Amino acid sequence: MYKVVVNHEEQHSIWPEDRETPAGWAEAGVVGSKEECLEYIRGAWPDITPLSVRQALAGT
């Protein structure tokens, strides 16, 4: 089983559920099989551009 984790740049990844969430990442509240987690990520993270780049491009 895996969990979905998100960092400060709003980048998503999967991590083994039984392992401690790595520093700099937060749990997104989704746990499931590898495919279930990847399916969630595909829907939740359509633009893989890091947050800081999106903000710079938007002028914020």
CHARMM internal coordinates of N, CA and C (Angstrom, degrees):
IC EDIT
DIST 1 N 1 CA 1.4564
DIST 1 CA 1 C 1.5264
ANGL 1 N 1 CA 1 C 109.10
DIST 1 C 2 N 1.3262
ANGL 1 CA 1 C 2 N 113.68
DIHE 1 N 1 CA 1 C 2 N 148.74
DIST 2 N 2 CA 1.4594
ANGL 1 C 2 N 2 CA 121.15
DIHE 1 CA 1 C 2 N 2 CA -177.97
DIST 2 CA 2 C 1.5228
ANGL 2 N 2 CA 2 C 110.22
DIHE 1 C 2 N 2 CA 2 C -127.18
DIST 2 C 3 N 1.3283
ANGL 2 CA 2 C 3 N 115.34
DIHE 2 N 2 CA 2 C 3 N 165.11
DIST 3 N 3 CA 1.4560
ANGL 2 C 3 N 3 CA 121.38
DIHE 2 CA 2 C 3 N 3 CA 172.50
DIST 3 CA 3 C 1.5243
ANGL 3 N 3 CA 3 C 107.36
DIHE 2 C 3 N 3 CA 3 C -129.03
DIST 3 C 4 N 1.3223
ANGL 3 CA 3 C 4 N 115.53
DIHE 3 N 3 CA 3 C 4 N 152.18
DIST 4 N 4 CA 1.4518
ANGL 3 C 4 N 4 CA 121.25
DIHE 3 CA 3 C 4 N 4 CA 177.21
DIST 4 CA 4 C 1.5203
ANGL 4 N 4 CA 4 C 107.66
DIHE 3 C 4 N 4 CA 4 C -90.25
DIST 4 C 5 N 1.3274
ANGL 4 CA 4 C 5 N 115.40
DIHE 4 N 4 CA 4 C 5 N 133.40
DIST 5 N 5 CA 1.4639
ANGL 4 C 5 N 5 CA 121.20
DIHE 4 CA 4 C 5 N 5 CA 177.78
DIST 5 CA 5 C 1.5280
ANGL 5 N 5 CA 5 C 108.64
DIHE 4 C 5 N 5 CA 5 C -123.67
DIST 5 C 6 N 1.3427
ANGL 5 CA 5 C 6 N 115.21
DIHE 5 N 5 CA 5 C 6 N 153.04
DIST 6 N 6 CA 1.4628
ANGL 5 C 6 N 6 CA 122.35
DIHE 5 CA 5 C 6 N 6 CA -177.22
DIST 6 CA 6 C 1.5235
ANGL 6 N 6 CA 6 C 108.21
DIHE 5 C 6 N 6 CA 6 C -133.75
DIST 6 C 7 N 1.3454
ANGL 6 CA 6 C 7 N 116.30
DIHE 6 N 6 CA 6 C 7 N 140.08
DIST 7 N 7 CA 1.4644
ANGL 6 C 7 N 7 CA 118.80
DIHE 6 CA 6 C 7 N 7 CA 177.60
DIST 7 CA 7 C 1.5268
ANGL 7 N 7 CA 7 C 111.05
DIHE 6 C 7 N 7 CA 7 C -103.77
DIST 7 C 8 N 1.3368
ANGL 7 CA 7 C 8 N 116.76
DIHE 7 N 7 CA 7 C 8 N -176.78
DIST 8 N 8 CA 1.4663
ANGL 7 C 8 N 8 CA 121.33
DIHE 7 CA 7 C 8 N 8 CA -176.14
DIST 8 CA 8 C 1.5246
ANGL 8 N 8 CA 8 C 113.06
DIHE 7 C 8 N 8 CA 8 C -66.22
DIST 8 C 9 N 1.3155
ANGL 8 CA 8 C 9 N 117.86
DIHE 8 N 8 CA 8 C 9 N -16.47
DIST 9 N 9 CA 1.4600
ANGL 8 C 9 N 9 CA 122.33
DIHE 8 CA 8 C 9 N 9 CA 176.96
DIST 9 CA 9 C 1.5312
ANGL 9 N 9 CA 9 C 111.75
DIHE 8 C 9 N 9 CA 9 C -91.89
DIST 9 C 10 N 1.3298
ANGL 9 CA 9 C 10 N 116.02
DIHE 9 N 9 CA 9 C 10 N 7.66
DIST 10 N 10 CA 1.4660
ANGL 9 C 10 N 10 CA 123.93
DIHE 9 CA 9 C 10 N 10 CA -178.16
DIST 10 CA 10 C 1.5214
ANGL 10 N 10 CA 10 C 112.12
DIHE 9 C 10 N 10 CA 10 C 64.14
DIST 10 C 11 N 1.3279
ANGL 10 CA 10 C 11 N 116.44
DIHE 10 N 10 CA 10 C 11 N 25.58
DIST 11 N 11 CA 1.4558
ANGL 10 C 11 N 11 CA 121.40
DIHE 10 CA 10 C 11 N 11 CA 174.02
DIST 11 CA 11 C 1.5211
ANGL 11 N 11 CA 11 C 107.60
DIHE 10 C 11 N 11 CA 11 C -84.55
DIST 11 C 12 N 1.3135
ANGL 11 CA 11 C 12 N 116.44
DIHE 11 N 11 CA 11 C 12 N 141.14
DIST 12 N 12 CA 1.4589
ANGL 11 C 12 N 12 CA 122.49
DIHE 11 CA 11 C 12 N 12 CA -177.33
DIST 12 CA 12 C 1.5221
ANGL 12 N 12 CA 12 C 110.64
DIHE 11 C 12 N 12 CA 12 C -108.74
DIST 12 C 13 N 1.3221
ANGL 12 CA 12 C 13 N 115.19
DIHE 12 N 12 CA 12 C 13 N 151.12
DIST 13 N 13 CA 1.4567
ANGL 12 C 13 N 13 CA 121.04
DIHE 12 CA 12 C 13 N 13 CA 175.81
DIST 13 CA 13 C 1.5235
ANGL 13 N 13 CA 13 C 107.98
DIHE 12 C 13 N 13 CA 13 C -154.07
DIST 13 C 14 N 1.3233
ANGL 13 CA 13 C 14 N 115.97
DIHE 13 N 13 CA 13 C 14 N 171.37
DIST 14 N 14 CA 1.4596
ANGL 13 C 14 N 14 CA 119.76
DIHE 13 CA 13 C 14 N 14 CA 173.09
DIST 14 CA 14 C 1.5207
ANGL 14 N 14 CA 14 C 108.03
DIHE 13 C 14 N 14 CA 14 C -112.35
DIST 14 C 15 N 1.3238
ANGL 14 CA 14 C 15 N 114.99
DIHE 14 N 14 CA 14 C 15 N 152.67
DIST 15 N 15 CA 1.4516
ANGL 14 C 15 N 15 CA 122.22
DIHE 14 CA 14 C 15 N 15 CA -176.73
DIST 15 CA 15 C 1.5263
ANGL 15 N 15 CA 15 C 107.41
DIHE 14 C 15 N 15 CA 15 C -144.43
DIST 15 C 16 N 1.3203
ANGL 15 CA 15 C 16 N 118.04
DIHE 15 N 15 CA 15 C 16 N 143.17
DIST 16 N 16 CA 1.4637
ANGL 15 C 16 N 16 CA 118.69
DIHE 15 CA 15 C 16 N 16 CA 177.71
DIST 16 CA 16 C 1.5356
ANGL 16 N 16 CA 16 C 110.86
DIHE 15 C 16 N 16 CA 16 C -56.53
DIST 16 C 17 N 1.3219
ANGL 16 CA 16 C 17 N 115.61
DIHE 16 N 16 CA 16 C 17 N 132.45
DIST 17 N 17 CA 1.4689
ANGL 16 C 17 N 17 CA 120.78
DIHE 16 CA 16 C 17 N 17 CA -175.43
DIST 17 CA 17 C 1.5226
ANGL 17 N 17 CA 17 C 112.39
DIHE 16 C 17 N 17 CA 17 C -59.94
DIST 17 C 18 N 1.3232
ANGL 17 CA 17 C 18 N 117.18
DIHE 17 N 17 CA 17 C 18 N -33.48
DIST 18 N 18 CA 1.4641
ANGL 17 C 18 N 18 CA 119.97
DIHE 17 CA 17 C 18 N 18 CA -175.06
DIST 18 CA 18 C 1.5307
ANGL 18 N 18 CA 18 C 113.79
DIHE 17 C 18 N 18 CA 18 C -85.00
DIST 18 C 19 N 1.3203
ANGL 18 CA 18 C 19 N 116.88
DIHE 18 N 18 CA 18 C 19 N 2.65
DIST 19 N 19 CA 1.4588
ANGL 18 C 19 N 19 CA 120.46
DIHE 18 CA 18 C 19 N 19 CA 178.34
DIST 19 CA 19 C 1.5125
ANGL 19 N 19 CA 19 C 110.24
DIHE 18 C 19 N 19 CA 19 C -106.15
DIST 19 C 20 N 1.3244
ANGL 19 CA 19 C 20 N 115.88
DIHE 19 N 19 CA 19 C 20 N 150.56
DIST 20 N 20 CA 1.4555
ANGL 19 C 20 N 20 CA 121.44
DIHE 19 CA 19 C 20 N 20 CA 178.89
DIST 20 CA 20 C 1.5263
ANGL 20 N 20 CA 20 C 109.31
DIHE 19 C 20 N 20 CA 20 C -63.62
DIST 20 C 21 N 1.3148
ANGL 20 CA 20 C 21 N 116.01
DIHE 20 N 20 CA 20 C 21 N 138.46
DIST 21 N 21 CA 1.4525
ANGL 20 C 21 N 21 CA 121.14
DIHE 20 CA 20 C 21 N 21 CA 177.75
DIST 21 CA 21 C 1.5253
ANGL 21 N 21 CA 21 C 108.92
DIHE 20 C 21 N 21 CA 21 C -60.97
DIST 21 C 22 N 1.3342
ANGL 21 CA 21 C 22 N 117.97
DIHE 21 N 21 CA 21 C 22 N 131.11
DIST 22 N 22 CA 1.4639
ANGL 21 C 22 N 22 CA 119.81
DIHE 21 CA 21 C 22 N 22 CA -177.21
DIST 22 CA 22 C 1.5261
ANGL 22 N 22 CA 22 C 112.29
DIHE 21 C 22 N 22 CA 22 C -65.77
DIST 22 C 23 N 1.3257
ANGL 22 CA 22 C 23 N 115.66
DIHE 22 N 22 CA 22 C 23 N 153.48
DIST 23 N 23 CA 1.4605
ANGL 22 C 23 N 23 CA 121.59
DIHE 22 CA 22 C 23 N 23 CA 178.47
DIST 23 CA 23 C 1.5216
ANGL 23 N 23 CA 23 C 109.70
DIHE 22 C 23 N 23 CA 23 C -57.32
DIST 23 C 24 N 1.3138
ANGL 23 CA 23 C 24 N 116.18
DIHE 23 N 23 CA 23 C 24 N 138.33
DIST 24 N 24 CA 1.4496
ANGL 23 C 24 N 24 CA 121.40
DIHE 23 CA 23 C 24 N 24 CA 179.12
DIST 24 CA 24 C 1.5201
ANGL 24 N 24 CA 24 C 114.46
DIHE 23 C 24 N 24 CA 24 C 88.57
DIST 24 C 25 N 1.3182
ANGL 24 CA 24 C 25 N 116.91
DIHE 24 N 24 CA 24 C 25 N -1.59
DIST 25 N 25 CA 1.4554
ANGL 24 C 25 N 25 CA 122.41
DIHE 24 CA 24 C 25 N 25 CA -179.64
DIST 25 CA 25 C 1.5207
ANGL 25 N 25 CA 25 C 109.09
DIHE 24 C 25 N 25 CA 25 C -121.85
DIST 25 C 26 N 1.3289
ANGL 25 CA 25 C 26 N 116.37
DIHE 25 N 25 CA 25 C 26 N 150.81
DIST 26 N 26 CA 1.4623
ANGL 25 C 26 N 26 CA 122.29
DIHE 25 CA 25 C 26 N 26 CA 177.56
DIST 26 CA 26 C 1.5211
ANGL 26 N 26 CA 26 C 108.69
DIHE 25 C 26 N 26 CA 26 C -125.85
DIST 26 C 27 N 1.3098
ANGL 26 CA 26 C 27 N 115.79
DIHE 26 N 26 CA 26 C 27 N 147.96
DIST 27 N 27 CA 1.4687
ANGL 26 C 27 N 27 CA 120.04
DIHE 26 CA 26 C 27 N 27 CA 178.10
DIST 27 CA 27 C 1.5199
ANGL 27 N 27 CA 27 C 109.80
DIHE 26 C 27 N 27 CA 27 C -71.84
DIST 27 C 28 N 1.3200
ANGL 27 CA 27 C 28 N 116.62
DIHE 27 N 27 CA 27 C 28 N 136.90
DIST 28 N 28 CA 1.4657
ANGL 27 C 28 N 28 CA 122.22
DIHE 27 CA 27 C 28 N 28 CA -179.16
DIST 28 CA 28 C 1.5254
ANGL 28 N 28 CA 28 C 112.07
DIHE 27 C 28 N 28 CA 28 C -89.90
DIST 28 C 29 N 1.3222
ANGL 28 CA 28 C 29 N 117.49
DIHE 28 N 28 CA 28 C 29 N -5.01
DIST 29 N 29 CA 1.4567
ANGL 28 C 29 N 29 CA 120.74
DIHE 28 CA 28 C 29 N 29 CA 178.81
DIST 29 CA 29 C 1.5150
ANGL 29 N 29 CA 29 C 114.18
DIHE 28 C 29 N 29 CA 29 C 88.63
DIST 29 C 30 N 1.3242
ANGL 29 CA 29 C 30 N 116.89
DIHE 29 N 29 CA 29 C 30 N 12.81
DIST 30 N 30 CA 1.4642
ANGL 29 C 30 N 30 CA 121.10
DIHE 29 CA 29 C 30 N 30 CA -179.61
DIST 30 CA 30 C 1.5247
ANGL 30 N 30 CA 30 C 108.56
DIHE 29 C 30 N 30 CA 30 C -116.33
DIST 30 C 31 N 1.3373
ANGL 30 CA 30 C 31 N 116.23
DIHE 30 N 30 CA 30 C 31 N 125.79
DIST 31 N 31 CA 1.4613
ANGL 30 C 31 N 31 CA 122.47
DIHE 30 CA 30 C 31 N 31 CA 178.09
DIST 31 CA 31 C 1.5152
ANGL 31 N 31 CA 31 C 107.10
DIHE 30 C 31 N 31 CA 31 C -130.94
DIST 31 C 32 N 1.3330
ANGL 31 CA 31 C 32 N 116.12
DIHE 31 N 31 CA 31 C 32 N 138.51
DIST 32 N 32 CA 1.4594
ANGL 31 C 32 N 32 CA 119.66
DIHE 31 CA 31 C 32 N 32 CA 178.80
DIST 32 CA 32 C 1.5110
ANGL 32 N 32 CA 32 C 110.92
DIHE 31 C 32 N 32 CA 32 C 176.38
DIST 32 C 33 N 1.3159
ANGL 32 CA 32 C 33 N 115.11
DIHE 32 N 32 CA 32 C 33 N -165.58
DIST 33 N 33 CA 1.4578
ANGL 32 C 33 N 33 CA 119.79
DIHE 32 CA 32 C 33 N 33 CA 176.60
DIST 33 CA 33 C 1.5312
ANGL 33 N 33 CA 33 C 108.39
DIHE 32 C 33 N 33 CA 33 C -67.64
DIST 33 C 34 N 1.3141
ANGL 33 CA 33 C 34 N 115.76
DIHE 33 N 33 CA 33 C 34 N 167.52
DIST 34 N 34 CA 1.4604
ANGL 33 C 34 N 34 CA 119.89
DIHE 33 CA 33 C 34 N 34 CA 178.66
DIST 34 CA 34 C 1.5256
ANGL 34 N 34 CA 34 C 110.21
DIHE 33 C 34 N 34 CA 34 C -56.74
DIST 34 C 35 N 1.3181
ANGL 34 CA 34 C 35 N 117.05
DIHE 34 N 34 CA 34 C 35 N -46.49
DIST 35 N 35 CA 1.4662
ANGL 34 C 35 N 35 CA 120.56
DIHE 34 CA 34 C 35 N 35 CA -178.92
DIST 35 CA 35 C 1.5273
ANGL 35 N 35 CA 35 C 111.85
DIHE 34 C 35 N 35 CA 35 C -64.97
DIST 35 C 36 N 1.3373
ANGL 35 CA 35 C 36 N 118.19
DIHE 35 N 35 CA 35 C 36 N -39.84
DIST 36 N 36 CA 1.4655
ANGL 35 C 36 N 36 CA 120.56
DIHE 35 CA 35 C 36 N 36 CA 178.19
DIST 36 CA 36 C 1.5274
ANGL 36 N 36 CA 36 C 110.75
DIHE 35 C 36 N 36 CA 36 C -62.19
DIST 36 C 37 N 1.3178
ANGL 36 CA 36 C 37 N 116.47
DIHE 36 N 36 CA 36 C 37 N -42.45
DIST 37 N 37 CA 1.4633
ANGL 36 C 37 N 37 CA 120.49
DIHE 36 CA 36 C 37 N 37 CA 179.94
DIST 37 CA 37 C 1.5278
ANGL 37 N 37 CA 37 C 110.75
DIHE 36 C 37 N 37 CA 37 C -66.90
DIST 37 C 38 N 1.3193
ANGL 37 CA 37 C 38 N 116.87
DIHE 37 N 37 CA 37 C 38 N -42.81
DIST 38 N 38 CA 1.4625
ANGL 37 C 38 N 38 CA 119.94
DIHE 37 CA 37 C 38 N 38 CA 178.59
DIST 38 CA 38 C 1.5287
ANGL 38 N 38 CA 38 C 111.43
DIHE 37 C 38 N 38 CA 38 C -65.00
DIST 38 C 39 N 1.3156
ANGL 38 CA 38 C 39 N 117.12
DIHE 38 N 38 CA 38 C 39 N -36.51
DIST 39 N 39 CA 1.4607
ANGL 38 C 39 N 39 CA 120.90
DIHE 38 CA 38 C 39 N 39 CA 176.59
DIST 39 CA 39 C 1.5295
ANGL 39 N 39 CA 39 C 110.47
DIHE 38 C 39 N 39 CA 39 C -63.39
DIST 39 C 40 N 1.3265
ANGL 39 CA 39 C 40 N 116.76
DIHE 39 N 39 CA 39 C 40 N -42.62
DIST 40 N 40 CA 1.4640
ANGL 39 C 40 N 40 CA 120.39
DIHE 39 CA 39 C 40 N 40 CA 176.26
DIST 40 CA 40 C 1.5294
ANGL 40 N 40 CA 40 C 110.02
DIHE 39 C 40 N 40 CA 40 C -59.51
DIST 40 C 41 N 1.3262
ANGL 40 CA 40 C 41 N 116.83
DIHE 40 N 40 CA 40 C 41 N -46.07
DIST 41 N 41 CA 1.4596
ANGL 40 C 41 N 41 CA 120.90
DIHE 40 CA 40 C 41 N 41 CA -178.32
DIST 41 CA 41 C 1.5239
ANGL 41 N 41 CA 41 C 110.84
DIHE 40 C 41 N 41 CA 41 C -61.67
DIST 41 C 42 N 1.3172
ANGL 41 CA 41 C 42 N 117.61
DIHE 41 N 41 CA 41 C 42 N -41.67
DIST 42 N 42 CA 1.4655
ANGL 41 C 42 N 42 CA 120.50
DIHE 41 CA 41 C 42 N 42 CA 178.99
DIST 42 CA 42 C 1.5357
ANGL 42 N 42 CA 42 C 111.38
DIHE 41 C 42 N 42 CA 42 C -57.32
DIST 42 C 43 N 1.3166
ANGL 42 CA 42 C 43 N 116.93
DIHE 42 N 42 CA 42 C 43 N -36.58
DIST 43 N 43 CA 1.4560
ANGL 42 C 43 N 43 CA 120.02
DIHE 42 CA 42 C 43 N 43 CA 179.51
DIST 43 CA 43 C 1.5143
ANGL 43 N 43 CA 43 C 114.12
DIHE 42 C 43 N 43 CA 43 C -82.78
DIST 43 C 44 N 1.3170
ANGL 43 CA 43 C 44 N 116.74
DIHE 43 N 43 CA 43 C 44 N -33.84
DIST 44 N 44 CA 1.4620
ANGL 43 C 44 N 44 CA 121.20
DIHE 43 CA 43 C 44 N 44 CA -174.44
DIST 44 CA 44 C 1.5306
ANGL 44 N 44 CA 44 C 113.26
DIHE 43 C 44 N 44 CA 44 C -87.06
DIST 44 C 45 N 1.3194
ANGL 44 CA 44 C 45 N 117.32
DIHE 44 N 44 CA 44 C 45 N -17.11
DIST 45 N 45 CA 1.4616
ANGL 44 C 45 N 45 CA 120.89
DIHE 44 CA 44 C 45 N 45 CA -173.30
DIST 45 CA 45 C 1.5199
ANGL 45 N 45 CA 45 C 110.16
DIHE 44 C 45 N 45 CA 45 C -131.96
DIST 45 C 46 N 1.3485
ANGL 45 CA 45 C 46 N 117.82
DIHE 45 N 45 CA 45 C 46 N 64.02
DIST 46 N 46 CA 1.4668
ANGL 45 C 46 N 46 CA 120.35
DIHE 45 CA 45 C 46 N 46 CA -175.82
DIST 46 CA 46 C 1.5310
ANGL 46 N 46 CA 46 C 113.70
DIHE 45 C 46 N 46 CA 46 C -70.88
DIST 46 C 47 N 1.3239
ANGL 46 CA 46 C 47 N 117.37
DIHE 46 N 46 CA 46 C 47 N -27.66
DIST 47 N 47 CA 1.4594
ANGL 46 C 47 N 47 CA 121.68
DIHE 46 CA 46 C 47 N 47 CA 179.19
DIST 47 CA 47 C 1.5218
ANGL 47 N 47 CA 47 C 107.91
DIHE 46 C 47 N 47 CA 47 C -111.23
DIST 47 C 48 N 1.3231
ANGL 47 CA 47 C 48 N 117.02
DIHE 47 N 47 CA 47 C 48 N 107.21
DIST 48 N 48 CA 1.4695
ANGL 47 C 48 N 48 CA 119.83
DIHE 47 CA 47 C 48 N 48 CA -174.00
DIST 48 CA 48 C 1.5300
ANGL 48 N 48 CA 48 C 113.42
DIHE 47 C 48 N 48 CA 48 C -82.15
DIST 48 C 49 N 1.3272
ANGL 48 CA 48 C 49 N 116.91
DIHE 48 N 48 CA 48 C 49 N 6.29
DIST 49 N 49 CA 1.4478
ANGL 48 C 49 N 49 CA 120.21
DIHE 48 CA 48 C 49 N 49 CA 176.32
DIST 49 CA 49 C 1.5294
ANGL 49 N 49 CA 49 C 109.13
DIHE 48 C 49 N 49 CA 49 C -65.73
DIST 49 C 50 N 1.3435
ANGL 49 CA 49 C 50 N 118.38
DIHE 49 N 49 CA 49 C 50 N 130.10
DIST 50 N 50 CA 1.4652
ANGL 49 C 50 N 50 CA 120.32
DIHE 49 CA 49 C 50 N 50 CA 178.84
DIST 50 CA 50 C 1.5360
ANGL 50 N 50 CA 50 C 111.93
DIHE 49 C 50 N 50 CA 50 C -58.41
DIST 50 C 51 N 1.3072
ANGL 50 CA 50 C 51 N 116.61
DIHE 50 N 50 CA 50 C 51 N 149.62
DIST 51 N 51 CA 1.4611
ANGL 50 C 51 N 51 CA 122.76
DIHE 50 CA 50 C 51 N 51 CA -177.64
DIST 51 CA 51 C 1.5225
ANGL 51 N 51 CA 51 C 111.74
DIHE 50 C 51 N 51 CA 51 C -54.64
DIST 51 C 52 N 1.3186
ANGL 51 CA 51 C 52 N 118.81
DIHE 51 N 51 CA 51 C 52 N -44.62
DIST 52 N 52 CA 1.4640
ANGL 51 C 52 N 52 CA 120.91
DIHE 51 CA 51 C 52 N 52 CA -177.45
DIST 52 CA 52 C 1.5304
ANGL 52 N 52 CA 52 C 111.45
DIHE 51 C 52 N 52 CA 52 C -62.30
DIST 52 C 53 N 1.3053
ANGL 52 CA 52 C 53 N 117.99
DIHE 52 N 52 CA 52 C 53 N -36.10
DIST 53 N 53 CA 1.4661
ANGL 52 C 53 N 53 CA 121.49
DIHE 52 CA 52 C 53 N 53 CA 178.11
DIST 53 CA 53 C 1.5255
ANGL 53 N 53 CA 53 C 109.55
DIHE 52 C 53 N 53 CA 53 C -70.34
DIST 53 C 54 N 1.3343
ANGL 53 CA 53 C 54 N 117.57
DIHE 53 N 53 CA 53 C 54 N -43.61
DIST 54 N 54 CA 1.4658
ANGL 53 C 54 N 54 CA 120.20
DIHE 53 CA 53 C 54 N 54 CA 177.72
DIST 54 CA 54 C 1.5302
ANGL 54 N 54 CA 54 C 110.49
DIHE 53 C 54 N 54 CA 54 C -58.96
DIST 54 C 55 N 1.3297
ANGL 54 CA 54 C 55 N 116.30
DIHE 54 N 54 CA 54 C 55 N -42.59
DIST 55 N 55 CA 1.4605
ANGL 54 C 55 N 55 CA 120.34
DIHE 54 CA 54 C 55 N 55 CA -179.90
DIST 55 CA 55 C 1.5357
ANGL 55 N 55 CA 55 C 111.20
DIHE 54 C 55 N 55 CA 55 C -65.77
DIST 55 C 56 N 1.3266
ANGL 55 CA 55 C 56 N 116.88
DIHE 55 N 55 CA 55 C 56 N -41.37
DIST 56 N 56 CA 1.4610
ANGL 55 C 56 N 56 CA 120.64
DIHE 55 CA 55 C 56 N 56 CA 179.20
DIST 56 CA 56 C 1.5270
ANGL 56 N 56 CA 56 C 110.81
DIHE 55 C 56 N 56 CA 56 C -63.09
DIST 56 C 57 N 1.3198
ANGL 56 CA 56 C 57 N 116.15
DIHE 56 N 56 CA 56 C 57 N -41.39
DIST 57 N 57 CA 1.4565
ANGL 56 C 57 N 57 CA 120.20
DIHE 56 CA 56 C 57 N 57 CA 179.19
DIST 57 CA 57 C 1.5225
ANGL 57 N 57 CA 57 C 112.07
DIHE 56 C 57 N 57 CA 57 C -67.54
DIST 57 C 58 N 1.3357
ANGL 57 CA 57 C 58 N 115.75
DIHE 57 N 57 CA 57 C 58 N -30.21
DIST 58 N 58 CA 1.4581
ANGL 57 C 58 N 58 CA 120.48
DIHE 57 CA 57 C 58 N 58 CA 179.10
DIST 58 CA 58 C 1.5363
ANGL 58 N 58 CA 58 C 111.80
DIHE 57 C 58 N 58 CA 58 C -84.00
DIST 58 C 59 N 1.3297
ANGL 58 CA 58 C 59 N 115.97
DIHE 58 N 58 CA 58 C 59 N -8.51
DIST 59 N 59 CA 1.4668
ANGL 58 C 59 N 59 CA 119.68
DIHE 58 CA 58 C 59 N 59 CA 178.96
DIST 59 CA 59 C 1.5065
ANGL 59 N 59 CA 59 C 114.61
DIHE 58 C 59 N 59 CA 59 C 81.73
DIST 59 C 60 N 1.3356
ANGL 59 CA 59 C 60 N 116.75
DIHE 59 N 59 CA 59 C 60 N 20.54
DIST 60 N 60 CA 1.4725
ANGL 59 C 60 N 60 CA 118.88
DIHE 59 CA 59 C 60 N 60 CA 179.70
DIST 60 CA 60 C 1.4977
ANGL 60 N 60 CA 60 C 111.23
DIHE 59 C 60 N 60 CA 60 C -101.45
END
COOR INIT
IC SEED 1 N 1 CA 1 C
IC BUILD
